[in-house]
Amino acid sequence: MRPGFFTLFKRGRYSGPARELEAENRASGAMDESERFAAAAIAFTWQHEPKFHEHFWNRVCSFEGDATLTDKAEIFVEPYRWADLLIRNPTRRGKFVCIVELKIHAGLSSIQNPAKREFGLADGYGGLFNTNFGFRGEILRFVLLGAEQLDLRKRPWDLPIRVQQRYWKDLADDLP
């Protein structure tokens, strides 16, 4: 066996095709486990490969006009139920706080979906993000990585969070 994350995942309980897992009533668990595994792999690579964390910040997290990534940036895996990845990037312009919600062959619930009003409610991901962060000097970013294409031009909620959608292809393109 070759060492690596994929080998580890393939030996895991949830690595079977979705059709097989649905037959066993475990499909949602498999998707959650796939997303959890992807979050751990991204965070591990971020911590151990400087070129990757720069790439991930620029291709997935950064919005037009945002500050560049600093050496003091940190990444956390599932620090809250509403954050697959949390990245803090302290800069001279403020502390950029980015939540990345990962989706792999899974839909979004209304509270996860930035195109829905429920996202901005107290128990929605945006509402929870804003409650736990958004203090003076913090700049909030929410990125949906994967999932079906959403229309994010209109925001049916009023929070100081900028949102964007990225795709796994964005991460894979020009991967160092």
C-alpha positions as CSV (number, residue, x, y, z in Angstrom):
1,M,0.0,0.0,0.0
2,R,1.2,3.5,-0.8
3,P,1.1,6.0,2.1
4,G,-1.2,8.9,1.7
5,F,-4.5,10.5,2.4
6,F,-6.3,8.8,-0.4
7,T,-5.1,5.4,0.8
8,L,-6.4,6.2,4.3
9,F,-9.7,7.4,2.9
10,K,-10.1,4.3,0.7
11,R,-9.7,2.1,3.8
12,G,-12.3,4.1,5.7
13,R,-15.8,3.2,6.4
14,Y,-17.4,5.7,4.0
15,S,-15.3,5.4,0.9
16,G,-17.8,3.3,-1.2
17,P,-19.8,4.7,-4.1
18,A,-22.8,6.7,-3.2
19,R,-25.2,4.2,-4.7
20,E,-24.0,1.4,-2.5
21,L,-24.1,3.7,0.6
22,E,-27.6,4.8,-0.2
23,A,-28.7,1.2,-0.3
24,E,-27.3,0.8,3.2
25,N,-28.9,4.1,4.4
26,R,-25.5,5.7,5.0
27,A,-25.2,8.1,2.1
28,S,-25.4,11.3,4.2
29,G,-22.8,10.0,6.6
30,A,-20.5,9.2,3.7
31,M,-20.9,12.7,2.3
32,D,-20.2,14.2,5.7
33,E,-17.2,11.9,6.1
34,S,-15.9,12.8,2.6
35,E,-16.2,16.5,3.4
36,R,-14.5,16.0,6.8
37,F,-11.7,14.1,5.2
38,A,-11.2,16.8,2.5
39,A,-11.1,19.5,5.2
40,A,-8.5,17.6,7.2
41,A,-6.4,17.0,4.0
42,I,-6.6,20.7,3.0
43,A,-5.6,21.8,6.5
44,F,-2.7,19.3,6.8
45,T,-1.4,20.3,3.4
46,W,-1.8,24.0,4.3
47,Q,0.3,23.5,7.4
48,H,3.1,21.5,5.7
49,E,3.3,23.1,2.2
50,P,3.7,26.9,2.0
51,K,3.0,26.9,-1.7
52,F,-0.3,25.2,-1.1
53,H,-1.6,27.5,1.5
54,E,-0.8,30.5,-0.6
55,H,-2.5,28.8,-3.5
56,F,-5.6,27.9,-1.4
57,W,-5.9,31.4,-0.1
58,N,-5.6,33.0,-3.5
59,R,-7.8,30.6,-5.5
60,V,-10.4,29.8,-2.9
61,C,-10.6,32.2,0.0
62,S,-9.4,35.6,-1.3
63,F,-11.9,38.2,-2.6
64,E,-11.0,40.9,-5.0
65,G,-9.2,43.6,-3.1
66,D,-8.4,41.5,0.0
67,A,-5.1,41.6,1.7
68,T,-2.5,39.0,0.8
69,L,-1.8,36.0,3.1
70,T,0.5,36.7,6.0
71,D,2.9,34.3,7.8
72,K,0.6,34.5,10.8
73,A,-2.5,33.0,9.1
74,E,-4.0,30.0,10.8
75,I,-6.3,27.2,9.7
76,F,-8.8,25.2,11.8
77,V,-10.8,22.1,10.9
78,E,-14.5,22.1,12.1
79,P,-14.0,24.5,15.0
80,Y,-17.8,25.0,14.9
81,R,-20.6,22.9,13.5
82,W,-21.1,25.7,10.9
83,A,-17.5,25.9,9.7
84,D,-15.7,23.1,7.8
85,L,-12.6,25.2,7.7
86,L,-11.9,28.5,9.5
87,I,-9.0,30.6,8.4
88,R,-7.7,33.7,10.2
89,N,-5.4,36.0,8.4
90,P,-4.3,38.9,10.5
91,T,-3.1,41.8,8.3
92,R,-2.5,45.5,8.7
93,R,-5.9,46.2,7.2
94,G,-7.6,44.0,9.8
95,K,-8.1,40.3,10.6
96,F,-9.6,38.5,7.7
97,V,-11.8,35.6,9.0
98,C,-12.8,33.1,6.3
99,I,-15.2,30.2,6.6
100,V,-15.0,27.6,3.9
101,E,-18.0,25.3,3.6
102,L,-17.1,22.1,1.6
103,K,-19.5,20.2,-0.5
104,I,-18.8,16.9,-2.2
105,H,-21.8,15.3,-4.0
106,A,-24.1,16.9,-1.4
107,G,-26.8,19.5,-1.4
108,L,-27.0,22.5,0.8
109,S,-29.6,22.9,3.5
110,S,-31.3,26.4,3.7
111,I,-29.2,27.4,6.7
112,Q,-26.0,26.7,4.8
113,N,-27.0,28.4,1.6
114,P,-26.0,32.1,1.3
115,A,-28.7,32.5,-1.4
116,K,-31.4,31.8,1.1
117,R,-32.9,34.0,3.9
118,E,-32.3,31.2,6.5
119,F,-28.5,31.6,6.1
120,G,-28.8,35.0,7.8
121,L,-31.1,34.0,10.6
122,A,-29.7,33.4,14.2
123,D,-29.3,29.7,13.6
124,G,-28.1,30.0,10.0
125,Y,-24.5,29.7,9.1
126,G,-24.2,33.4,8.4
127,G,-26.0,34.4,11.6
128,L,-23.8,32.1,13.7
129,F,-20.6,33.4,11.9
130,N,-21.6,37.0,12.5
131,T,-22.4,36.2,16.2
132,N,-19.1,34.6,16.9
133,F,-17.0,36.9,14.8
134,G,-17.4,40.3,13.2
135,F,-15.9,42.3,16.0
136,R,-14.0,45.5,15.5
137,G,-11.2,45.0,12.9
138,E,-12.5,41.6,11.7
139,I,-13.4,41.2,8.0
140,L,-15.8,38.3,7.4
141,R,-15.7,36.0,4.3
142,F,-17.8,33.0,3.6
143,V,-16.8,30.7,0.8
144,L,-18.8,27.8,-0.5
145,L,-16.4,25.3,-2.1
146,G,-18.4,22.9,-4.4
147,A,-22.1,22.4,-4.5
148,E,-24.5,23.4,-7.3
149,Q,-24.1,26.8,-8.8
150,L,-25.9,29.5,-6.8
151,D,-27.0,33.0,-7.7
152,L,-25.2,35.1,-5.0
153,R,-25.8,38.5,-6.5
154,K,-28.8,39.1,-4.2
155,R,-28.5,38.7,-0.5
156,P,-31.8,38.0,1.3
157,W,-30.1,38.8,4.6
158,D,-28.3,41.8,6.1
159,L,-25.0,40.8,7.6
160,P,-21.4,42.2,7.2
161,I,-20.3,39.0,5.4
162,R,-19.1,38.8,1.8
163,V,-19.8,35.5,0.2
164,Q,-18.6,33.7,-2.9
165,Q,-18.7,30.3,-4.5
166,R,-15.7,28.4,-5.7
167,Y,-15.4,25.0,-7.3
168,W,-13.0,22.1,-6.8
169,K,-11.7,22.9,-10.3
170,D,-10.6,26.4,-8.9
171,L,-8.5,24.6,-6.3
172,A,-7.1,22.1,-8.8
173,D,-6.1,24.6,-11.5
174,D,-2.4,25.4,-11.3
175,L,-2.0,23.5,-8.1
176,P,1.6,23.8,-7.1
